[in-house]
């Protein structure tokens, strides 16, 4: 029971992380329907746009393991760089920053939409 009580703060703060994941998957596809998705003469399907975040994750995990972990390990004297709890904290903090950035971009999008009365943006979210 004590171990479960110690994990509750981590579970409570991971709500923000789950919110970011849901926003990426759902809202990203909705926004992609209104974007210019042409890339090098190829039209990217709207449902495929959220896959880009998974591709970045697959790209940056080896970079993290090969470059960042040894660099941080030199300073922390930990062969894994930082502990799992510290990784969780850094990840949650990064997801909070990503949520704030998404909120600022959405606020600007709504401001531009109301200024120019553009209806081709996602108007049912406003």
N, C-alpha and C positions, 0 to 999 in steps of 0.2 A: 504494500500500500504506500509506503514511504517513497519507493521508486516511482510509482505512478504520480504521486503528488509533486515530485520534483520535475516531472516532464510536462506538467500542465502549462507552465508559462511558455514553453517552446511551442506546444500545440496552439495556445491562444495567439501567439504572434504569427504563426504560420497561416492565419486567416488572410493576411495581406498577400502572402505568396500565392495562395490559391486564387485570390481575386485577380491577381495579375495574369495567371495562367488562363483563367476563364475569359478575361478581357482579350488576351491575345488570340485565343481560338475563335470566339464568337464575333466580337466586334471587328476584328481584323478582316474576317471574310466579308462582313457587311460593308466595311469601308472599301474593300477591294472591288466590289461591284461597281463603284463609282469612280475608280481610278483609271488612269491611262496605264494599262498593264502590258503595253508593247515593250519587248525587250529584245534588241538585236533582230528585229523583223519577226519575232515570235510572239504570239498573244498568249500570255500566261492566264490560265483559268483562275477565277476569283477564289475558288475553294482551295487552290494550291498556294496562295500567298502566305497563310499561317505556317506553312511548311518551312519557310525561310528561317524562322526562329529555331526550329529543330536542326536545320542544317548548320546554323551558327553554333549551336551547342555541340554538335558533333565535330565541328572544326576546332573549337576552343578548348575542349577537354584534353586532347593531346598536347596542345600548347601549354595549358595549365600544368599538366603532369610533368612535362619535359623542361619547361623554363621557369615557371613561377614557384613550384614547390621546392626545387633545389635552392633557388635564390632566397626564399623565405627561410628554408631550413638552416642556412648558414647563420642567420641571426637568432633564430629561436632554439637552435640545437635539437630540434625535433626532426627526425628523418621524413616525416610526413608534412613538414612545413608548419602547419598549425593543427590544433586538435580538432576533432569532429564538432565539438560544441562551438569552437571559434568559427569554423567553416559555416555552421548553421547560422550563427549570428551575422557573419559577413553577408551571407546569401539573403537573409531576411532584410538586412539594411539596404542591400542593393535593390531588392524588389520594392522596398518602400520608395527609394529614389526613382525607380522606373514608374511606379504608380503616380508619383508627383509629376514627373515629366509628361506622362500621358494625360493627366488632368489639365496641365497647362496648355498642351497642344489642343486638347478638346475645347478648352475655354476660348482659345484663339479661333478655332474653327467655327464655333458658334457665333463669335463676334463678327467674323467675316461673312458668315451666312446671313446674319441679320442685317448687316450693312448693305449688302448687295442683293438681298432677297433671292439668293440662289436656291433653287428647289432641287437641283440634281444632287446635292449632298443628302446625307441620310437625315431626312427631316422628321421621321417618326421617333427619333431618339431625343430631339430637342424638348 
